[in-house]
Structures are given as C-alpha cells and as structure tokens.
Amino acid sequence: MPAACESVLEDIEDIVSAEDLKPHDRQFVRRNVFPKVRKRNSQKNAQTDDEPPSDSIIPGVQKIWIRTWGCSHNNSDGEYMAGQLAAYGYKITDNSDEADLWLLNSCTVKNPAEDHFRNSIKKAQEGKKKVVLAGCVPQAQPRQEYLKGLSIIGVQQIDRVVEVVEETIKGHSVRLLGQKKDNGKRLGGARLDLPKIRKNPLIEIISINTGCLNACTYCKTKHARGDLASYPIEELVDRAKQSFQEGVCEIWLTSEDTGAYGRDIGTDLPTLLWKLVEVIPEGAMLRLGMTNPPYILEHLEEMAKILNHPRVYAFLHIPVQSASDSVLMDMKREYCVADFKQVVDFLKEKVPGITIATDIICGFPGETDEDFQETMKLVELYRFPSLFINQFYPRPGTPAAKMPQVPAAVKKQRTKDLSQLFHSYNPYDHKVGERQRVLVTEESFDSNYYVAHNPFYEQVLVPKDPLLMGKMVEVNIYEAGKHFMKGQPVSDARVHTASISRPLAKGEVSGLTEEFRRSAQNGTKWKAQPNAEIPVKARLSSWMALQLPWQQEGGGLKILSVSLALLAVLVMFYYGGMKTEL
C-alpha cells in the first residue's frame, strides 16, 4: 500500500470531498451559532439580557461620534481616525446622541482639557455608549482609575483604530499603546497616506514630526508624544501633493516643535520648506506651526527667506512662556529672554509685517512679582497681535507639580493683569484703508461672514459669497477689531483658484482612489492588493487577525503562509492515520 507521502494531490481543493460543506454553507451555519452564556450573578445577567452576544454583532455599520481636544496635531490624528473608520463602513456622525460609540481624542496640556475629557467619558457611560479613548491623556497615564476597563488607542497606533473600535463594539476592551519602530529606530507615527476626513476640506494639517528634544518641567505632552521622531521629506512632499490634488488650498505644518524637525534624520526645517514650496500651486498657502527659540536660532537667515515667499504666510508662533531667565531656567526651556528677542527682532527686520504669536504662562512655581513684571514689559514692548495666556496648572507626574506653588489668587490676578494689557491695544487699526490679498477658507463662528487670511495670517472677515470660498481675492479693509479686520472684495481684482481639482465634500474621505469609489457605488466587493492605499471592508472575528492595507505590509502573506503550513500538518496527520488503521 502506498505511503501517505506518496499520495499526489493535483490541487489543494482535492482534500475537500463532494460531501463536505462548502465555504458559503459553513459561513451560514456559523451565523446561526451563538455562544451559551453561563449565568453567574444578577448584574452580569442584566447586561447579558441588554446586549446581544458579541458574535452576533456586525462591525462596520455603527454610527461613531468623534470629539477632539487640543492642538492641530491632535486634530490631524482625529481626522485620520475618522477617515479610516468611514472608509471601513462606519458612519461618522455629528450627533452624539445617535452614536453607538464615542471616540474621545484627548489633550493633556492643561487640567481643564482633561476635566472635559473625564466628564465626557462619564456622560458616555451614563448614556450606555461604547467608548474608545485616544490622544495624550491615556497615552501618558493609561492606568488612571477612570480609564480602567476602557479601550485605548495610542498616539502612534491610530492606523489600527478600526481594530480597536470593532472589538469595543463587540464588548471587549483593547489597548494599543506601543511605539512605531523600524529596525529599532522610533518612527514619526502612523503613515501619512492614510484615509482621512478633513474637518475643513480646504485645509490639510500635516504633522511633520512627533515629540521633541526638550524636557520642560511643566509639560505632560512629552510623556505621551516622547522624543523627536521626524517623517522623511519625500513622504511629507507626497502628502502635500495629494492634498492639493484633492482641492486643498491651505496647508498647516504642525508638531510639538517644528523648529526641531529633521535633527534625528540628518536634515532640517528649511530644507523641508524649500521642497514644499516647489509643489505649492498659485493661490495656495503654507502656514508654519509652533517652533521653540533654540532651534530656530540656527536657521534665521533661511527662515527669513522662506517667510518672505509669496506662498508662505509671514507668520511664526514662538512661545516665550516667561520673560524671566530664572523662571525659564526652572522650566528647563533651554534658552534665555535674549535669545527670544534676537529671533523676533531679526525676523521683524528681515520679514516686514511678519506676525509673531507667542505663549505666556502666568504663575509658574517660583515666579516672583519682579519676574512677572518682566513679562509684562516684554508684551508692552512687542505688542503681540496674537497672545496665548495660560494660568499655570500643575500636571500630575511633572517636576513642576512638586515645586512650591504660587497661590491660586496670585496666579489668577497675574493672568487678569496680562489679559488687560493685551486688550489695551488694537494691532490692526492702522491697516484700515489698505488693499490686501486674502485667502478665504472658513466660515465665522457666528455664521455671518467668511473667514480669510492675508499674507501675514491676520484674520479678515469678508461677505458670505459662496463664489469666494477657497479663492484668493483682493479686498479693501474698512474696519478693524482686536482680533480681526473686515474687508470688501474689489470688483476689478483677479480671483485665484488654487487647486487643480474641486475640494472634497464635507465628510468625504480623502486618499481613496477612483477605482475604490466606483466599486463602492456599484456595491461590488473590493479586494485590496498588499500595497493598496485603500481600506479592506473585511469581517474578521479577531482584531489580532485584522490587517488593513495601510497597516503592516506583507501581513496577509504571513497569515497565508501560516495557514498553508497548518494545512500541510493536517494532511500529513490525516493520511498517516489512514495508514495506521490499514
């Protein structure tokens, strides 16, 4: 009798006999099999009665409400998570009440932001909503009591949000908090070519790096975002190109410190900016994000040239935090007030009209009245048109939280005094009567105007004419307020349309190919290739097995290889058993 190894199979399907169930039949049987729940106590019984078994829940059809707090980096993460979920089949809703799951994307900079986050979790639980947590709060302190038992998606794991949401909807708790690495080197984070839903279809937020090189004593964000990790220039340029092809007319570069970009990969910020300027079409603009003084000092000459470019806003956000060197030393800011003044004075001289925005913390531990008066003098000297005033809040786990604190009443009074000084001057009064070129990108909060920005990123309100949205127009300034100007479009002026394509509709997913859109419209099943840039709408029973095309490349090949190996073992076992019996 021939041995098992001598048997020849013409095809792997020959293993299955004609009497065996077909895959479709097996799937049908599985749909009608439900796990038997063992009743242990009344509390668990009540939950079992209210919720269907996890195997009977079909993921990818639920409604999801997303709330994001904090910086533009966090907002970009929120847009990416929304895009992936929508591409997978979930419906992103603006109505929190009708949502099946709340995705809460947190900020850890200040106590009030975390308080809002905590209250939202409580509200979701009271409303019996499924909850997934994201952002810097759970990344920095995942073991906090109020986070127990809840699913968490880490700041570098946002490309796996579909997996976490799917398992959470099934009633499981999933936590993904790891770091992205390549050959042991930490990466900037998830890929930049993920699907996303832009909050504003005209504005693309690009994170050029994550983390920073500093260790400020008051900062909790460092605990979440970690050390500096930059994206390669070519990936950032490709993302910008794709954005312009999707109708974007304004790009924001963001990170925890844009000035430190590239120091970990052998390049620098000016090199990146010159590459980006090459791909910005006429009528579109680029806005730089926050940069700390130490790293911009090295590139002042090049930065001045870039900020004078007609397609780059003459705007820079440089946080000073305090005008006292002793306070800056306690903060471990790694610069002195003279460094900050050197940056501001140089840019004001070389980039006429430039807008310098800054941040100030009032009541940092150890700040004396003399220290605070130095800060007041700095504001009086430069009369910053954009000033972010923050009362100090000790963040748990930071060195500053252990320092002797300034009394709350003193902190509050200093914040009030600085706010009064800031509101004592009007930075735009002298601009009434000017003719300015502005880019229209948003609607005002009161819905009475469209919001535009001039070359210095100063806010200009224009009439709500739909023909102006996404266009660069010339206006006559006829009124000025503390934070804005009002402009009337000039009738004979040329109108610039920035992009070669129409903007995406609000809520439309970016990064999807026309082929995918056609297949979705026709209701046909999309089969993704290993390197496809579009989502697989799969139904897998375990999040560990789910591999979407924007995640690990070659993951499907690994699964197939393991499956074939297991199948070979089963074949050997089967035929070996037959030989023994005979």
Order of alpha helices (4+ residues) and beta strands (2+ residues): alpha-alpha-beta-alpha-beta-beta-alpha-beta-alpha-beta-alpha-beta-beta-beta-beta-beta-alpha-beta-alpha-beta-alpha-beta-alpha-alpha-beta-alpha-alpha-beta-alpha-beta-alpha-beta-beta-beta-beta-beta-beta-alpha-alpha
